[in-house]
């Protein structure tokens, strides 16, 4: 029964990250998973992403990170390790690889829950922030529920009106028609669909064998009580309002009235359309009627292989419609794709080959993008922390200094180890006059690769749409020309 919520972080994410990865809550850190960051580098990488595109990482009032909380029910038999995997799966399905995040599973309470901290800015050079509208929360909950169902875990199905108690909810989850309340709801819903008014609804319920009685309520006044068909005298009655908001006497009357009104509106619109078509046809001249008969009225070829009909006018109409559709498709090939039916397979093969080439380039570019991003991140961390490390090495009480600056020193150690293969870079990064130019060059290279990759991805999407249309045209024209490509 996973419950999700979102908290915006407008101050530094450092405190939130520290709380999430608390070793006392995460079995000494074994229940923490990282995506594109590590324990000692997460805060710096968040800061770097938030500072892209000319922004200041410490701008007041801007969202710098999001804190997602995913809680599981006490009754769910989910292990801490599985809960952590569910949290990671949730984030990857929601955002792909666009944002840096960490997922920490806490086991310090009587229910397992995930704390997920995600950077608000994308990892690319754009520095674009997440659009955190209400739809995001709805999508998060829906995606979480879908994943929980796949893992055999329970979810909460929220509905308007009076809620179900846990026993009833669990019973309905295992068998939708198990509880008597649910069976009554189903029966009432079916009669509302055919009743003319509330009195007619009551009669139809009685005809179905349901028990009907009336009582009084201080809040609702006179109320209707229901009991299932074939119920024994020992079975309890259920007042309509106790079944949910849509089942009180007033709401049932409204539902019936709304249904009848909607049916009348639909019927009126149908008659209006019919009258409009009739009037248009009556106003046509003989020439216009002849033109109208020749207009294309189909979107797919009509199968004429079995022409077992004596209606020759219908046969001629079918053939003409197929011919009109074939001509329209050939016109699309000429005007949109610069080809014709005889070369359509060549055009399809060309687009597929182009997509394959661009997909290979995208894969290669993404590997380079990952490497450059990692280099930029480590360079930035190194520049932010090397002075702290220098002071540590000169400190007379290194143990005390380390206790006060352990996060920065660990981040420096990680970045320095990564940059060991490029010793020259370290000297550049320590020089304020040179490091800016070097970092700008790396960022420009990264931005160029990201731009090319984005263009290629858009090209592939366009080609995929074109391929769908071309293959559909090929299929329909093959049918028109009685051509079977598999036999060729």
N, C-alpha and C positions, 0 to 999 in steps of 0.2 A: 504494500500500500504506500508507494513512494509519494512523498509530498515535496514540491519544489518551490523555492522562492529566490528572488534576486535582490541583492543589496548593492547600491552604487557606492563606490569609494572615490571621494573627491580629494582626500588628503593623500599622503604617501601610502602606497600599498604595502610598505615594509612591515607594519605592525600586523596587518591582516595575514600576510604570508607567514609571519612568525607564529601567529596563533594557529593557522591551519596545519603547519608541519610540526607542531609540538610533539616531541617524542613520547611524552607521557600519555598522549591520546592516540598515537598512531603505532603502538607497539615498536617503540624505538626507531621510528622513521621507516619501518619496513612496509607500511601501508600508504606511502606517498609515491605518486607517479608524476613525472615531469614531461612536458611536451615543449621542445625547443628551448629548454632552460635547465638549470640545475639548482640545487639547494642554495648555494652561495652566490649564484649569478642571476637568479630570477628578478630581484629588485632592480638590478642594473639594466637588464634587458627590457623590463617594463619601462624604465625611465628613458632608455634610448628610443624605443618605439614611440613613446608619447612626445618626444622632442623632434620627430621627423616633420618635414614640410614646413619648417620655420616656426613650429610651435615651441613654447617653453614647457619643459616637463613638469614644472612646479606651478603652472598657471592656476590661480585660485578659482574655484567654482566649476572647473572642468572635471569630467569623470575620467579618472586615470585607470581604474580597474573595476571589475565586477566580481562580486562574491556570490556564487551560486550555492545554495544548500539543497541537498537531496536526501531526504530522510526516509527510512524504511520502517515498516510496522514491526512491532515486537513479535507478532505472530509469523512473520516471514522467515522462512528457513534459508536465509542468505548468509553466506560466510563473508568475513571482512574482505577477503581477496576477491570474491565475486562482486561484492559491492563496489570495490575500487575499479574493477574492469567495466562495470556498468557505467560508472561516472565518466571514465575515459571514452567509452563508446558513445555516450550521450554528447560529449563535447565535439567529438570528431564528426558525428552525424549532423550536429547543429552548425558547426563552423568550418569543417574540413581542417585544413592546416593554415588557416588565415591568421589565427591569433595564438600567442604564447599563453600557456596556462599550466597549472599544477592541480592535481586531484589528491586530496588527503582524506582518508577514511578514518573517522573517529569511533573508538570502541569504549569510550569512558562512560557512556550512559547505558540505560537499559534498552536502547534501540540503536542500531548502526546507522550512521549518517555520513554523507560526503560533504566536505568543504572544498569547493572548486574556486580558485582565484584565477581570473583571466584578465590579461591586459586589454584595455579598452581600444587601443590602436592596433591596426593591422601590422604585420611584420614587414610589409613591403615599404618602399620608399615614400609612398603617398601619405602615410601617417593617418589615413582615414579612420574615423572613430565608428564604433558600432552604433547602429540605429536602434536605440533601446525603447521602442514604442510598446504599447500594450500587446501587440501581436507577437512580440518576442516571448513574453511570458506564456502566452497561450501555446505557442509552438514548442517552447521548452517543456511544458507540462505534457503536451500530446506526445512528443518524441520520447520523453521519459516513460510515459505509460506504455507506449509501443514496445520499448526495449524491455520493460519489466514483464510484460505479457510473454515476450519471447523467452524470458528466463524463468517462466512459470511463477512469477510473483503477482501479488494482488495489486489492484489499482482502485482508486476512488472514482466512481462514476457520478459526477455532480449533476444534479438536476434542480430546477427551480422548485420552490415550495418546501413542504415539510420533509425533512430528511428521514432516512431509514436508520433504525438502530443497528449496531454492528452485527448482531445475530441475524437480523433480517437481510442485511447487505451481504453477509457471507453466504447465507442460504441461497439468495438470488444469484450470486456469482457462480456457485457450483451448479445450480439448476435454475434457469430463468423463471420456470413455472412452479417452483417448489413451494414458496410461501403462499398462504391463502390470500394475503393482501395483493400480491402480484397477480394471482389468478383473477381476483376481482377487478383489478385495474384493466387487465386485458379484455375481460368481458364487458366492462363499462365502455371502454374505447370502441369496441366493435358495435355497440348499440348506438353510441353517439353518432357514428357515421351514417346511420340509416334512419334516425328518429326525426320527426317533423317538429316536435317541441318537447318540453320536459315531461308532460303527461304521456305523450306517445313513447318517450324513452322508458318511463316506468312500466308501461304495458309491455314493451318489448323485453325488458328485464324479467318480468314475471313469466312471459311466454317461454323464455330461456330456462325457467325453473329456478331463478334466483329468489332468495328470500328478501322481501321488502317490508320495512317497518319504519315508523317515524318516531322521533323523540324531540326533546327540547334542550337547547343549550343556552346558557346565559350570554355567550358571545355571539352565536349565530342564529338564535331563535329556533324555529322549527327546522329540523334536519332530517335527512333521509339516512336510514341504516340499511346495510346490505349483508347478505349471507350467501355463500356459494350454493349452487344447485346441489341437491342430494346431501345437504349439510344436516347433521343430527341436531337434536335440541340442545345438546351440550356445547355445540360450537358457538363461539362468541359472534356477536354482531359487530360490524365495522361501520362507524359513521363516515360519511363521504369525505369530510374535511380531514379525517385521520389518514386517508390514503394518499394525500398530497394536495398541493395547491390547486391542481386542475380538476379535483373531484368533489369539491363542495357543490351544494345545489346551485348556487349562483354561477359558479364557473362552468358547470355542465350546461346550464341554460345559455351562457355566453358562447360556449364552444359549438353548441347546436346552431345558434343564430348566426355565428360567424361562418360556419360551414355552408349553411343555406344561402347566405348572402354571397359568398364566394362562388358558389355554383351558379347562382343567378347572373353574376357579373360575367363569368366565363361563357355562359350560354348566350348572353346578350352580345358579347364581343364576337362569338362565333357567327351569330345571325347577322351582325353588322358586316363582317367580312364577306359572308355569302351574298348579302344584298349588294355590297360594293362591287363584287366580281360580276354579279348578274347585270348591274347597271352599266358597268364598263363594256361588257360584251354586247348589250343591247345598243349601246351608242356607236359601236363599230360599223364601219361601212363593209361592204362585201370584200373589198380589197384588203382592208385592215384585218378582217377575219381570216383571209387567206394567208396573210403574212404571219398572223398569230399561230396558225396551224403549223407553219414551217419553223417556228422558233425552237431553239434547243430547250428541252424540258427534262433532260436526264444528266446525270453526272458520271454514270458508268455505262459501259456497253451492255445493251440488252442481248441476252443469249438467244440467237436465232437458229441454233442447231436443231431444235425441235419445233418446227413450224406447223404442227398438227392443228391447224385451225382453218375454218372456211371463211373467216373474216379477212378478205384480201385487203380491205382498207387498213385494218390493224397491222397486217404484215408490212404494207407499204410505209405506214407511219413508223414502225419499228426500224425498218431499214434506213429511212430518212433521218431519224433521230441519231442512229449510229453513225451515219455519214457526217452529220453536222458536228457531232462530238469529235469524230476523228479529225475533221478539218480544224476545229478549234484547238485541239491538242497539237496538231502540226504547226499551227500558227504560233503557239506558245514556244515550240521548239525553235522556230525560226527567229522570233522577235526577242525572246528572253535568253536563249542559250546559243544562238548562232549556229544551229545544226539542223539536221532533218532526221526523219525516221530511220533511214538507212545507216546513219552514223551514231544513233543514240547509244548503242552499247559501247562504242569507242569513247563517247563523252562521259558515260558512267565510269568506265575504267580509268579515264584520265583524272576525274575528281577523286576517286578512291585512292589512286596512287598519290595525288597531291596531299590528301589527308594523311596518308601513311608517312610521307616525307616530313610533313609539318609536325606530326605526332612525335616522330623520332627527334626532330629539332627541339620540340618542347621538353622532351625528357632530358636531353643533353643540357638545355638551358637551365632547367630546374635544378639539376645537379650543380651547375656552376653557381646559380643563385644561392643555393644552400651554403656552398663553400664561402662565397663572398660575404653573405650575411653573418656567418659564423666568424669570419675574420674581422668584420667590422665590429661585431659585438665584443669580441675579445680585445680588440684594439681599444675600444672605448672603456672597457673595464680596466684595462692596463693603465690607460691615461688617468682614470679616476682614482686609482689605488696605489700607484707606484710610490708616491710621496709618503703614504701611510706605511708602506713597507720599509722605505728608507728610514723613517723615524723609528720603526720597530727594531731595525738592525742596530740603530745607534742608542736605543734605550738601555738604561742601566738596570731596569727591571722588566725584562722581556715577558715574563709570565703574566705580570699584572697588565702590561700593555696589550698582550694578546687577548686577555679576558675582556677587555674593553672594546677591542676592534677585531674580534674573531671573524665576523662576517666579511669585512673588507679585506682582511689578510688572506682568508680562504679564497675569496674571489680573485685576488691578485695572484695567488699561487696557481689557480686553475688557468687563468689567462696567460700567465708567464710560461707555463708548461706548454700551452698550445702554440705560443709564438716562438718556442725554442728552435723550431726548424727554420725560422727566418730571423736570425739574430739582428740583421741590419734594421729590421722594422722597429725593434725596441729602441734603438738609438734615435730613430726618427720620431717616435711617439713621445720621447722624453724632451724633445726640442719644440717648444711652443711655436716657433717660427716655421717649422717644417711639417709638424703633424697635421695642421689644418689642411694644407694642400694635399697631403697624402690621403687623408680621410675623405676630402671632397672628390678626389679622383676615384676612390673605391665606390663612393656613393653614386657617382655619375655612371660608372661601369654597371653597377647593380641596377640603376634606374633604366638604363638602355636595354639590358637583358629582360627586365620585367616588362618593358613596353613591347619589345619584339614578341615575347611569349604571349602577352595579352592579345596582340594582333593576330598571332597564329591561332590562338584558341577561338577568337571570334570568327576567323576564316573557316575553321573546321566546323563550327556550329552552322554557319551559313551553307557550307557545302553539304552538310548532313541534311538540311532542309531541302536543298536542291536535289540531292540524291533520292530522297523520298518521293519528290514530285516526278523526277525523271523515270524512276522505276515503276511508278504507277502509270505514267503515260506509256511506257514500253509495254507493260502488261496489257493495258486496254487496247493499244494499237495492234499488238500481237493477236489479241482476240478478234479484232475487226478484220485482220488480214488472214485469219486462220493459220497463224504461224506458231509452231511449237519449237522453241529454241533448244529444248533438251534433245530433240531429234536431229538437230543440225550438227 
